[in-house]
Amino acid sequence: MMRQPAAEAALTGEPVVIHPASRNRGFRYLLRRYARNRLALIGLWVVLLIIALALFAPWISPYSPIKPDFFNTLKAPNRAHLMGT
């Protein structure tokens, strides 16, 4: 019997044969396999960056997103507001 990838086997209707030793390879095997995929690593870094920004949001932007500050509307960039208002 010739071994086929799972996607091809699903299309042909043949059962997928999984070797018993490959079921218990462990977490280290998964990390090694994940580290080989560059797109997966980029996605991991993007997710970690979003989580870090969410955790440090009060320090990154200490101003309230709900309460408007009408006295500083459309001001030029300064030390308090690096991108302006």
HTML snippet that shows the backbone in 3Dmol.js (N, CA, C, O; Angstrom):
<script src="https://3Dmol.org/build/3Dmol-min.js"></script>
<div id="view" style="width:600px;height:400px;position:relative"></div>
<script>
const pdb = `
ATOM      1  N   MET A   1       0.840  -1.166   0.000  1.00  0.00           N
ATOM      2  CA  MET A   1       0.000   0.000   0.000  1.00  0.00           C
ATOM      3  C   MET A   1       0.896   1.243   0.000  1.00  0.00           C
ATOM      4  O   MET A   1       1.841   1.341   0.783  1.00  0.00           O
ATOM      5  N   MET A   2       0.589   2.170  -0.872  1.00  0.00           N
ATOM      6  CA  MET A   2       1.385   3.384  -0.985  1.00  0.00           C
ATOM      7  C   MET A   2       0.810   4.446  -0.051  1.00  0.00           C
ATOM      8  O   MET A   2      -0.404   4.647  -0.010  1.00  0.00           O
ATOM      9  N   ARG A   3       1.677   5.124   0.696  1.00  0.00           N
ATOM     10  CA  ARG A   3       1.223   6.135   1.641  1.00  0.00           C
ATOM     11  C   ARG A   3       0.918   7.423   0.903  1.00  0.00           C
ATOM     12  O   ARG A   3       1.711   7.877   0.078  1.00  0.00           O
ATOM     13  N   GLN A   4      -0.221   8.008   1.198  1.00  0.00           N
ATOM     14  CA  GLN A   4      -0.634   9.260   0.592  1.00  0.00           C
ATOM     15  C   GLN A   4      -0.779  10.313   1.684  1.00  0.00           C
ATOM     16  O   GLN A   4      -1.072   9.986   2.834  1.00  0.00           O
ATOM     17  N   PRO A   5      -0.575  11.567   1.323  1.00  0.00           N
ATOM     18  CA  PRO A   5      -0.868  12.621   2.301  1.00  0.00           C
ATOM     19  C   PRO A   5      -2.345  12.589   2.672  1.00  0.00           C
ATOM     20  O   PRO A   5      -3.174  12.085   1.914  1.00  0.00           O
ATOM     21  N   ALA A   6      -2.662  13.126   3.833  1.00  0.00           N
ATOM     22  CA  ALA A   6      -4.031  13.057   4.355  1.00  0.00           C
ATOM     23  C   ALA A   6      -5.023  13.741   3.419  1.00  0.00           C
ATOM     24  O   ALA A   6      -6.142  13.255   3.255  1.00  0.00           O
ATOM     25  N   ALA A   7      -4.634  14.868   2.798  1.00  0.00           N
ATOM     26  CA  ALA A   7      -5.559  15.578   1.913  1.00  0.00           C
ATOM     27  C   ALA A   7      -5.880  14.739   0.682  1.00  0.00           C
ATOM     28  O   ALA A   7      -7.037  14.679   0.266  1.00  0.00           O
ATOM     29  N   GLU A   8      -4.881  14.092   0.095  1.00  0.00           N
ATOM     30  CA  GLU A   8      -5.120  13.258  -1.071  1.00  0.00           C
ATOM     31  C   GLU A   8      -5.919  12.024  -0.705  1.00  0.00           C
ATOM     32  O   GLU A   8      -6.783  11.598  -1.471  1.00  0.00           O
ATOM     33  N   ALA A   9      -5.649  11.445   0.450  1.00  0.00           N
ATOM     34  CA  ALA A   9      -6.381  10.264   0.882  1.00  0.00           C
ATOM     35  C   ALA A   9      -7.850  10.596   1.128  1.00  0.00           C
ATOM     36  O   ALA A   9      -8.728   9.777   0.858  1.00  0.00           O
ATOM     37  N   ALA A  10      -8.116  11.799   1.641  1.00  0.00           N
ATOM     38  CA  ALA A  10      -9.498  12.197   1.884  1.00  0.00           C
ATOM     39  C   ALA A  10     -10.254  12.355   0.573  1.00  0.00           C
ATOM     40  O   ALA A  10     -11.444  12.046   0.504  1.00  0.00           O
ATOM     41  N   LEU A  11      -9.577  12.834  -0.469  1.00  0.00           N
ATOM     42  CA  LEU A  11     -10.232  13.001  -1.762  1.00  0.00           C
ATOM     43  C   LEU A  11     -10.493  11.665  -2.446  1.00  0.00           C
ATOM     44  O   LEU A  11     -11.512  11.510  -3.120  1.00  0.00           O
ATOM     45  N   THR A  12      -9.600  10.704  -2.286  1.00  0.00           N
ATOM     46  CA  THR A  12      -9.767   9.414  -2.945  1.00  0.00           C
ATOM     47  C   THR A  12     -10.636   8.467  -2.144  1.00  0.00           C
ATOM     48  O   THR A  12     -11.074   7.447  -2.676  1.00  0.00           O
ATOM     49  N   GLY A  13     -10.902   8.771  -0.878  1.00  0.00           N
ATOM     50  CA  GLY A  13     -11.744   7.919  -0.056  1.00  0.00           C
ATOM     51  C   GLY A  13     -10.989   6.806   0.641  1.00  0.00           C
ATOM     52  O   GLY A  13     -11.603   5.987   1.325  1.00  0.00           O
ATOM     53  N   GLU A  14      -9.666   6.752   0.489  1.00  0.00           N
ATOM     54  CA  GLU A  14      -8.880   5.718   1.152  1.00  0.00           C
ATOM     55  C   GLU A  14      -8.617   6.112   2.599  1.00  0.00           C
ATOM     56  O   GLU A  14      -8.496   7.298   2.905  1.00  0.00           O
ATOM     57  N   PRO A  15      -8.529   5.139   3.484  1.00  0.00           N
ATOM     58  CA  PRO A  15      -8.246   5.471   4.888  1.00  0.00           C
ATOM     59  C   PRO A  15      -6.808   5.976   5.052  1.00  0.00           C
ATOM     60  O   PRO A  15      -5.894   5.533   4.357  1.00  0.00           O
ATOM     61  N   VAL A  16      -6.635   6.903   5.979  1.00  0.00           N
ATOM     62  CA  VAL A  16      -5.319   7.462   6.268  1.00  0.00           C
ATOM     63  C   VAL A  16      -4.629   6.549   7.273  1.00  0.00           C
ATOM     64  O   VAL A  16      -5.174   6.274   8.342  1.00  0.00           O
ATOM     65  N   VAL A  17      -3.436   6.082   6.934  1.00  0.00           N
ATOM     66  CA  VAL A  17      -2.689   5.193   7.810  1.00  0.00           C
ATOM     67  C   VAL A  17      -1.728   6.033   8.632  1.00  0.00           C
ATOM     68  O   VAL A  17      -0.862   6.714   8.084  1.00  0.00           O
ATOM     69  N   ILE A  18      -1.883   5.984   9.951  1.00  0.00           N
ATOM     70  CA  ILE A  18      -1.009   6.730  10.854  1.00  0.00           C
ATOM     71  C   ILE A  18      -0.147   5.721  11.589  1.00  0.00           C
ATOM     72  O   ILE A  18      -0.644   4.772  12.195  1.00  0.00           O
ATOM     73  N   HIS A  19       1.138   5.944  11.521  1.00  0.00           N
ATOM     74  CA  HIS A  19       2.068   5.043  12.196  1.00  0.00           C
ATOM     75  C   HIS A  19       1.909   5.222  13.703  1.00  0.00           C
ATOM     76  O   HIS A  19       1.840   6.359  14.170  1.00  0.00           O
ATOM     77  N   PRO A  20       1.850   4.145  14.474  1.00  0.00           N
ATOM     78  CA  PRO A  20       1.644   4.267  15.929  1.00  0.00           C
ATOM     79  C   PRO A  20       2.702   5.093  16.639  1.00  0.00           C
ATOM     80  O   PRO A  20       2.389   5.765  17.622  1.00  0.00           O
ATOM     81  N   ALA A  21       3.943   5.066  16.174  1.00  0.00           N
ATOM     82  CA  ALA A  21       5.004   5.814  16.850  1.00  0.00           C
ATOM     83  C   ALA A  21       4.862   7.311  16.621  1.00  0.00           C
ATOM     84  O   ALA A  21       5.371   8.098  17.419  1.00  0.00           O
ATOM     85  N   SER A  22       4.181   7.732  15.545  1.00  0.00           N
ATOM     86  CA  SER A  22       4.061   9.163  15.261  1.00  0.00           C
ATOM     87  C   SER A  22       2.997   9.827  16.119  1.00  0.00           C
ATOM     88  O   SER A  22       2.935  11.056  16.153  1.00  0.00           O
ATOM     89  N   ARG A  23       2.154   9.065  16.818  1.00  0.00           N
ATOM     90  CA  ARG A  23       1.104   9.651  17.642  1.00  0.00           C
ATOM     91  C   ARG A  23       1.659  10.290  18.906  1.00  0.00           C
ATOM     92  O   ARG A  23       1.101  11.280  19.380  1.00  0.00           O
ATOM     93  N   ASN A  24       2.724   9.765  19.459  1.00  0.00           N
ATOM     94  CA  ASN A  24       3.244  10.227  20.746  1.00  0.00           C
ATOM     95  C   ASN A  24       4.606  10.896  20.605  1.00  0.00           C
ATOM     96  O   ASN A  24       5.518  10.606  21.379  1.00  0.00           O
ATOM     97  N   ARG A  25       4.752  11.766  19.648  1.00  0.00           N
ATOM     98  CA  ARG A  25       6.054  12.423  19.462  1.00  0.00           C
ATOM     99  C   ARG A  25       6.289  13.521  20.478  1.00  0.00           C
ATOM    100  O   ARG A  25       7.440  13.798  20.816  1.00  0.00           O
ATOM    101  N   GLY A  26       5.252  14.148  20.972  1.00  0.00           N
ATOM    102  CA  GLY A  26       5.390  15.103  22.049  1.00  0.00           C
ATOM    103  C   GLY A  26       5.437  16.555  21.626  1.00  0.00           C
ATOM    104  O   GLY A  26       5.405  16.904  20.446  1.00  0.00           O
ATOM    105  N   PHE A  27       5.514  17.379  22.652  1.00  0.00           N
ATOM    106  CA  PHE A  27       5.481  18.827  22.463  1.00  0.00           C
ATOM    107  C   PHE A  27       6.736  19.351  21.773  1.00  0.00           C
ATOM    108  O   PHE A  27       6.657  20.286  20.977  1.00  0.00           O
ATOM    109  N   ARG A  28       7.885  18.765  22.066  1.00  0.00           N
ATOM    110  CA  ARG A  28       9.136  19.201  21.452  1.00  0.00           C
ATOM    111  C   ARG A  28       9.096  19.014  19.936  1.00  0.00           C
ATOM    112  O   ARG A  28       9.598  19.857  19.193  1.00  0.00           O
ATOM    113  N   TYR A  29       8.509  17.929  19.485  1.00  0.00           N
ATOM    114  CA  TYR A  29       8.368  17.683  18.050  1.00  0.00           C
ATOM    115  C   TYR A  29       7.489  18.754  17.411  1.00  0.00           C
ATOM    116  O   TYR A  29       7.798  19.253  16.329  1.00  0.00           O
ATOM    117  N   LEU A  30       6.392  19.107  18.083  1.00  0.00           N
ATOM    118  CA  LEU A  30       5.504  20.134  17.547  1.00  0.00           C
ATOM    119  C   LEU A  30       6.202  21.487  17.467  1.00  0.00           C
ATOM    120  O   LEU A  30       6.031  22.213  16.488  1.00  0.00           O
ATOM    121  N   LEU A  31       6.986  21.834  18.489  1.00  0.00           N
ATOM    122  CA  LEU A  31       7.724  23.099  18.451  1.00  0.00           C
ATOM    123  C   LEU A  31       8.742  23.128  17.321  1.00  0.00           C
ATOM    124  O   LEU A  31       8.887  24.140  16.635  1.00  0.00           O
ATOM    125  N   ARG A  32       9.447  22.020  17.128  1.00  0.00           N
ATOM    126  CA  ARG A  32      10.430  21.949  16.057  1.00  0.00           C
ATOM    127  C   ARG A  32       9.755  22.086  14.694  1.00  0.00           C
ATOM    128  O   ARG A  32      10.254  22.780  13.809  1.00  0.00           O
ATOM    129  N   ARG A  33       8.630  21.423  14.542  1.00  0.00           N
ATOM    130  CA  ARG A  33       7.913  21.482  13.269  1.00  0.00           C
ATOM    131  C   ARG A  33       7.342  22.877  13.035  1.00  0.00           C
ATOM    132  O   ARG A  33       7.354  23.366  11.905  1.00  0.00           O
ATOM    133  N   TYR A  34       6.847  23.516  14.079  1.00  0.00           N
ATOM    134  CA  TYR A  34       6.310  24.867  13.981  1.00  0.00           C
ATOM    135  C   TYR A  34       7.417  25.865  13.645  1.00  0.00           C
ATOM    136  O   TYR A  34       7.185  26.813  12.894  1.00  0.00           O
ATOM    137  N   ALA A  35       8.611  25.665  14.189  1.00  0.00           N
ATOM    138  CA  ALA A  35       9.718  26.586  13.970  1.00  0.00           C
ATOM    139  C   ALA A  35      10.232  26.538  12.534  1.00  0.00           C
ATOM    140  O   ALA A  35      10.880  27.485  12.088  1.00  0.00           O
ATOM    141  N   ARG A  36       9.965  25.479  11.815  1.00  0.00           N
ATOM    142  CA  ARG A  36      10.398  25.387  10.419  1.00  0.00           C
ATOM    143  C   ARG A  36       9.531  26.206   9.476  1.00  0.00           C
ATOM    144  O   ARG A  36       9.964  26.535   8.372  1.00  0.00           O
ATOM    145  N   ASN A  37       8.332  26.535   9.884  1.00  0.00           N
ATOM    146  CA  ASN A  37       7.398  27.252   9.041  1.00  0.00           C
ATOM    147  C   ASN A  37       7.529  28.756   9.300  1.00  0.00           C
ATOM    148  O   ASN A  37       7.120  29.238  10.357  1.00  0.00           O
ATOM    149  N   ARG A  38       8.091  29.491   8.354  1.00  0.00           N
ATOM    150  CA  ARG A  38       8.330  30.926   8.552  1.00  0.00           C
ATOM    151  C   ARG A  38       7.045  31.718   8.679  1.00  0.00           C
ATOM    152  O   ARG A  38       6.960  32.641   9.489  1.00  0.00           O
ATOM    153  N   LEU A  39       6.047  31.369   7.888  1.00  0.00           N
ATOM    154  CA  LEU A  39       4.786  32.097   7.946  1.00  0.00           C
ATOM    155  C   LEU A  39       4.114  31.905   9.304  1.00  0.00           C
ATOM    156  O   LEU A  39       3.501  32.835   9.829  1.00  0.00           O
ATOM    157  N   ALA A  40       4.223  30.717   9.871  1.00  0.00           N
ATOM    158  CA  ALA A  40       3.665  30.462  11.199  1.00  0.00           C
ATOM    159  C   ALA A  40       4.405  31.272  12.260  1.00  0.00           C
ATOM    160  O   ALA A  40       3.785  31.777  13.196  1.00  0.00           O
ATOM    161  N   LEU A  41       5.712  31.398  12.125  1.00  0.00           N
ATOM    162  CA  LEU A  41       6.483  32.201  13.086  1.00  0.00           C
ATOM    163  C   LEU A  41       6.129  33.680  12.990  1.00  0.00           C
ATOM    164  O   LEU A  41       6.036  34.365  14.008  1.00  0.00           O
ATOM    165  N   ILE A  42       5.931  34.171  11.772  1.00  0.00           N
ATOM    166  CA  ILE A  42       5.522  35.575  11.602  1.00  0.00           C
ATOM    167  C   ILE A  42       4.157  35.789  12.241  1.00  0.00           C
ATOM    168  O   ILE A  42       3.933  36.798  12.910  1.00  0.00           O
ATOM    169  N   GLY A  43       3.254  34.852  12.039  1.00  0.00           N
ATOM    170  CA  GLY A  43       1.936  34.946  12.659  1.00  0.00           C
ATOM    171  C   GLY A  43       2.020  34.918  14.171  1.00  0.00           C
ATOM    172  O   GLY A  43       1.287  35.637  14.849  1.00  0.00           O
ATOM    173  N   LEU A  44       2.910  34.093  14.706  1.00  0.00           N
ATOM    174  CA  LEU A  44       3.104  34.033  16.158  1.00  0.00           C
ATOM    175  C   LEU A  44       3.599  35.372  16.690  1.00  0.00           C
ATOM    176  O   LEU A  44       3.107  35.849  17.713  1.00  0.00           O
ATOM    177  N   TRP A  45       4.566  35.984  16.012  1.00  0.00           N
ATOM    178  CA  TRP A  45       5.090  37.277  16.456  1.00  0.00           C
ATOM    179  C   TRP A  45       4.025  38.371  16.373  1.00  0.00           C
ATOM    180  O   TRP A  45       3.972  39.246  17.237  1.00  0.00           O
ATOM    181  N   VAL A  46       3.181  38.330  15.350  1.00  0.00           N
ATOM    182  CA  VAL A  46       2.106  39.326  15.237  1.00  0.00           C
ATOM    183  C   VAL A  46       1.118  39.166  16.394  1.00  0.00           C
ATOM    184  O   VAL A  46       0.702  40.156  16.997  1.00  0.00           O
ATOM    185  N   VAL A  47       0.745  37.933  16.702  1.00  0.00           N
ATOM    186  CA  VAL A  47      -0.184  37.687  17.808  1.00  0.00           C
ATOM    187  C   VAL A  47       0.441  38.120  19.138  1.00  0.00           C
ATOM    188  O   VAL A  47      -0.234  38.729  19.969  1.00  0.00           O
ATOM    189  N   LEU A  48       1.723  37.810  19.344  1.00  0.00           N
ATOM    190  CA  LEU A  48       2.393  38.224  20.581  1.00  0.00           C
ATOM    191  C   LEU A  48       2.495  39.746  20.686  1.00  0.00           C
ATOM    192  O   LEU A  48       2.373  40.301  21.778  1.00  0.00           O
ATOM    193  N   LEU A  49       2.718  40.422  19.558  1.00  0.00           N
ATOM    194  CA  LEU A  49       2.767  41.883  19.558  1.00  0.00           C
ATOM    195  C   LEU A  49       1.413  42.477  19.922  1.00  0.00           C
ATOM    196  O   LEU A  49       1.344  43.435  20.693  1.00  0.00           O
ATOM    197  N   ILE A  50       0.347  41.922  19.380  1.00  0.00           N
ATOM    198  CA  ILE A  50      -0.997  42.417  19.700  1.00  0.00           C
ATOM    199  C   ILE A  50      -1.309  42.194  21.178  1.00  0.00           C
ATOM    200  O   ILE A  50      -1.886  43.068  21.825  1.00  0.00           O
ATOM    201  N   ILE A  51      -0.936  41.046  21.714  1.00  0.00           N
ATOM    202  CA  ILE A  51      -1.157  40.772  23.135  1.00  0.00           C
ATOM    203  C   ILE A  51      -0.353  41.741  24.001  1.00  0.00           C
ATOM    204  O   ILE A  51      -0.863  42.250  24.999  1.00  0.00           O
ATOM    205  N   ALA A  52       0.909  41.998  23.623  1.00  0.00           N
ATOM    206  CA  ALA A  52       1.741  42.934  24.392  1.00  0.00           C
ATOM    207  C   ALA A  52       1.161  44.349  24.347  1.00  0.00           C
ATOM    208  O   ALA A  52       1.153  45.047  25.360  1.00  0.00           O
ATOM    209  N   LEU A  53       0.677  44.774  23.175  1.00  0.00           N
ATOM    210  CA  LEU A  53       0.075  46.102  23.076  1.00  0.00           C
ATOM    211  C   LEU A  53      -1.193  46.201  23.914  1.00  0.00           C
ATOM    212  O   LEU A  53      -1.466  47.243  24.510  1.00  0.00           O
ATOM    213  N   ALA A  54      -1.963  45.125  23.961  1.00  0.00           N
ATOM    214  CA  ALA A  54      -3.177  45.137  24.780  1.00  0.00           C
ATOM    215  C   ALA A  54      -2.839  45.183  26.269  1.00  0.00           C
ATOM    216  O   ALA A  54      -3.518  45.861  27.040  1.00  0.00           O
ATOM    217  N   LEU A  55      -1.798  44.466  26.670  1.00  0.00           N
ATOM    218  CA  LEU A  55      -1.422  44.458  28.085  1.00  0.00           C
ATOM    219  C   LEU A  55      -0.835  45.793  28.536  1.00  0.00           C
ATOM    220  O   LEU A  55      -1.083  46.233  29.658  1.00  0.00           O
ATOM    221  N   PHE A  56      -0.059  46.437  27.667  1.00  0.00           N
ATOM    222  CA  PHE A  56       0.598  47.693  28.029  1.00  0.00           C
ATOM    223  C   PHE A  56      -0.134  48.920  27.507  1.00  0.00           C
ATOM    224  O   PHE A  56       0.452  50.002  27.466  1.00  0.00           O
ATOM    225  N   ALA A  57      -1.382  48.790  27.110  1.00  0.00           N
ATOM    226  CA  ALA A  57      -2.155  49.902  26.557  1.00  0.00           C
ATOM    227  C   ALA A  57      -2.278  51.088  27.509  1.00  0.00           C
ATOM    228  O   ALA A  57      -2.183  52.227  27.054  1.00  0.00           O
ATOM    229  N   PRO A  58      -2.483  50.877  28.799  1.00  0.00           N
ATOM    230  CA  PRO A  58      -2.576  52.051  29.683  1.00  0.00           C
ATOM    231  C   PRO A  58      -1.288  52.876  29.734  1.00  0.00           C
ATOM    232  O   PRO A  58      -1.348  54.085  29.958  1.00  0.00           O
ATOM    233  N   TRP A  59      -0.149  52.262  29.535  1.00  0.00           N
ATOM    234  CA  TRP A  59       1.110  52.999  29.548  1.00  0.00           C
ATOM    235  C   TRP A  59       1.440  53.584  28.177  1.00  0.00           C
ATOM    236  O   TRP A  59       2.107  54.615  28.088  1.00  0.00           O
ATOM    237  N   ILE A  60       0.983  52.940  27.119  1.00  0.00           N
ATOM    238  CA  ILE A  60       1.250  53.445  25.768  1.00  0.00           C
ATOM    239  C   ILE A  60       0.398  54.676  25.483  1.00  0.00           C
ATOM    240  O   ILE A  60       0.891  55.666  24.943  1.00  0.00           O
ATOM    241  N   SER A  61      -0.863  54.615  25.841  1.00  0.00           N
ATOM    242  CA  SER A  61      -1.782  55.733  25.632  1.00  0.00           C
ATOM    243  C   SER A  61      -2.586  55.948  26.913  1.00  0.00           C
ATOM    244  O   SER A  61      -3.609  55.295  27.116  1.00  0.00           O
ATOM    245  N   PRO A  62      -2.135  56.855  27.774  1.00  0.00           N
ATOM    246  CA  PRO A  62      -2.798  57.033  29.070  1.00  0.00           C
ATOM    247  C   PRO A  62      -4.098  57.836  29.010  1.00  0.00           C
ATOM    248  O   PRO A  62      -4.721  58.059  30.048  1.00  0.00           O
ATOM    249  N   TYR A  63      -4.517  58.269  27.834  1.00  0.00           N
ATOM    250  CA  TYR A  63      -5.709  59.096  27.720  1.00  0.00           C
ATOM    251  C   TYR A  63      -6.943  58.227  27.549  1.00  0.00           C
ATOM    252  O   TYR A  63      -6.868  57.125  27.006  1.00  0.00           O
ATOM    253  N   SER A  64      -8.063  58.723  28.009  1.00  0.00           N
ATOM    254  CA  SER A  64      -9.313  57.972  27.947  1.00  0.00           C
ATOM    255  C   SER A  64      -9.835  57.914  26.504  1.00  0.00           C
ATOM    256  O   SER A  64      -9.898  58.945  25.834  1.00  0.00           O
ATOM    257  N   PRO A  65     -10.205  56.733  26.022  1.00  0.00           N
ATOM    258  CA  PRO A  65     -10.780  56.645  24.683  1.00  0.00           C
ATOM    259  C   PRO A  65     -12.257  57.037  24.662  1.00  0.00           C
ATOM    260  O   PRO A  65     -12.839  57.192  23.588  1.00  0.00           O
ATOM    261  N   ILE A  66     -12.864  57.197  25.835  1.00  0.00           N
ATOM    262  CA  ILE A  66     -14.292  57.498  25.924  1.00  0.00           C
ATOM    263  C   ILE A  66     -14.539  58.991  26.152  1.00  0.00           C
ATOM    264  O   ILE A  66     -15.437  59.577  25.548  1.00  0.00           O
ATOM    265  N   LYS A  67     -13.740  59.594  27.022  1.00  0.00           N
ATOM    266  CA  LYS A  67     -13.931  61.000  27.387  1.00  0.00           C
ATOM    267  C   LYS A  67     -13.172  61.909  26.411  1.00  0.00           C
ATOM    268  O   LYS A  67     -11.943  61.854  26.368  1.00  0.00           O
ATOM    269  N   PRO A  68     -13.857  62.731  25.639  1.00  0.00           N
ATOM    270  CA  PRO A  68     -13.174  63.625  24.698  1.00  0.00           C
ATOM    271  C   PRO A  68     -12.557  64.835  25.409  1.00  0.00           C
ATOM    272  O   PRO A  68     -13.058  65.300  26.433  1.00  0.00           O
ATOM    273  N   ASP A  69     -11.470  65.322  24.843  1.00  0.00           N
ATOM    274  CA  ASP A  69     -10.791  66.507  25.364  1.00  0.00           C
ATOM    275  C   ASP A  69     -10.945  67.617  24.328  1.00  0.00           C
ATOM    276  O   ASP A  69     -10.117  67.761  23.429  1.00  0.00           O
ATOM    277  N   PHE A  70     -12.021  68.404  24.465  1.00  0.00           N
ATOM    278  CA  PHE A  70     -12.356  69.414  23.462  1.00  0.00           C
ATOM    279  C   PHE A  70     -11.393  70.589  23.462  1.00  0.00           C
ATOM    280  O   PHE A  70     -11.344  71.333  22.483  1.00  0.00           O
ATOM    281  N   PHE A  71     -10.630  70.781  24.524  1.00  0.00           N
ATOM    282  CA  PHE A  71      -9.696  71.903  24.578  1.00  0.00           C
ATOM    283  C   PHE A  71      -8.425  71.633  23.765  1.00  0.00           C
ATOM    284  O   PHE A  71      -7.736  72.574  23.372  1.00  0.00           O
ATOM    285  N   ASN A  72      -8.112  70.371  23.512  1.00  0.00           N
ATOM    286  CA  ASN A  72      -6.919  70.022  22.750  1.00  0.00           C
ATOM    287  C   ASN A  72      -7.238  69.456  21.364  1.00  0.00           C
ATOM    288  O   ASN A  72      -6.454  68.682  20.816  1.00  0.00           O
ATOM    289  N   THR A  73      -8.364  69.832  20.808  1.00  0.00           N
ATOM    290  CA  THR A  73      -8.755  69.321  19.498  1.00  0.00           C
ATOM    291  C   THR A  73      -7.921  69.977  18.405  1.00  0.00           C
ATOM    292  O   THR A  73      -7.759  71.197  18.392  1.00  0.00           O
ATOM    293  N   LEU A  74      -7.393  69.173  17.492  1.00  0.00           N
ATOM    294  CA  LEU A  74      -6.633  69.606  16.313  1.00  0.00           C
ATOM    295  C   LEU A  74      -5.393  70.428  16.669  1.00  0.00           C
ATOM    296  O   LEU A  74      -5.079  71.406  15.990  1.00  0.00           O
ATOM    297  N   LYS A  75      -4.700  70.037  17.715  1.00  0.00           N
ATOM    298  CA  LYS A  75      -3.437  70.686  18.097  1.00  0.00           C
ATOM    299  C   LYS A  75      -2.276  70.032  17.354  1.00  0.00           C
ATOM    300  O   LYS A  75      -2.362  68.877  16.938  1.00  0.00           O
ATOM    301  N   ALA A  76      -1.201  70.777  17.194  1.00  0.00           N
ATOM    302  CA  ALA A  76       0.004  70.251  16.535  1.00  0.00           C
ATOM    303  C   ALA A  76       0.697  69.248  17.449  1.00  0.00           C
ATOM    304  O   ALA A  76       0.453  69.238  18.655  1.00  0.00           O
ATOM    305  N   PRO A  77       1.555  68.408  16.887  1.00  0.00           N
ATOM    306  CA  PRO A  77       2.293  67.447  17.733  1.00  0.00           C
ATOM    307  C   PRO A  77       3.124  68.156  18.791  1.00  0.00           C
ATOM    308  O   PRO A  77       3.761  69.173  18.517  1.00  0.00           O
ATOM    309  N   ASN A  78       3.112  67.618  19.989  1.00  0.00           N
ATOM    310  CA  ASN A  78       3.911  68.155  21.091  1.00  0.00           C
ATOM    311  C   ASN A  78       4.347  66.983  21.975  1.00  0.00           C
ATOM    312  O   ASN A  78       4.163  65.821  21.614  1.00  0.00           O
ATOM    313  N   ARG A  79       4.923  67.301  23.129  1.00  0.00           N
ATOM    314  CA  ARG A  79       5.451  66.236  24.003  1.00  0.00           C
ATOM    315  C   ARG A  79       4.332  65.352  24.557  1.00  0.00           C
ATOM    316  O   ARG A  79       4.533  64.148  24.716  1.00  0.00           O
ATOM    317  N   ALA A  80       3.189  65.904  24.848  1.00  0.00           N
ATOM    318  CA  ALA A  80       2.084  65.119  25.393  1.00  0.00           C
ATOM    319  C   ALA A  80       1.406  64.257  24.321  1.00  0.00           C
ATOM    320  O   ALA A  80       0.974  63.138  24.599  1.00  0.00           O
ATOM    321  N   HIS A  81       1.317  64.782  23.106  1.00  0.00           N
ATOM    322  CA  HIS A  81       0.680  64.072  21.997  1.00  0.00           C
ATOM    323  C   HIS A  81       1.658  64.043  20.831  1.00  0.00           C
ATOM    324  O   HIS A  81       1.760  65.006  20.071  1.00  0.00           O
ATOM    325  N   LEU A  82       2.375  62.934  20.695  1.00  0.00           N
ATOM    326  CA  LEU A  82       3.435  62.852  19.692  1.00  0.00           C
ATOM    327  C   LEU A  82       2.926  62.920  18.255  1.00  0.00           C
ATOM    328  O   LEU A  82       3.644  63.385  17.370  1.00  0.00           O
ATOM    329  N   MET A  83       1.710  62.469  18.015  1.00  0.00           N
ATOM    330  CA  MET A  83       1.151  62.492  16.670  1.00  0.00           C
ATOM    331  C   MET A  83       0.166  63.623  16.481  1.00  0.00           C
ATOM    332  O   MET A  83      -0.463  63.720  15.427  1.00  0.00           O
ATOM    333  N   GLY A  84       0.017  64.480  17.473  1.00  0.00           N
ATOM    334  CA  GLY A  84      -0.974  65.546  17.396  1.00  0.00           C
ATOM    335  C   GLY A  84      -2.287  65.035  17.948  1.00  0.00           C
ATOM    336  O   GLY A  84      -2.389  63.920  18.461  1.00  0.00           O
ATOM    337  N   THR A  85      -3.303  65.903  17.823  1.00  0.00           N
ATOM    338  CA  THR A  85      -4.637  65.483  18.306  1.00  0.00           C
ATOM    339  C   THR A  85      -5.648  65.591  17.194  1.00  0.00           C
ATOM    340  O   THR A  85      -6.824  65.285  17.396  1.00  0.00           O
TER     341      THR A  85
END
`;
const viewer = $3Dmol.createViewer("view");
viewer.addModel(pdb, "pdb");
viewer.setStyle({}, {cartoon: {color: "spectrum"}});
viewer.zoomTo();
viewer.render();
</script>
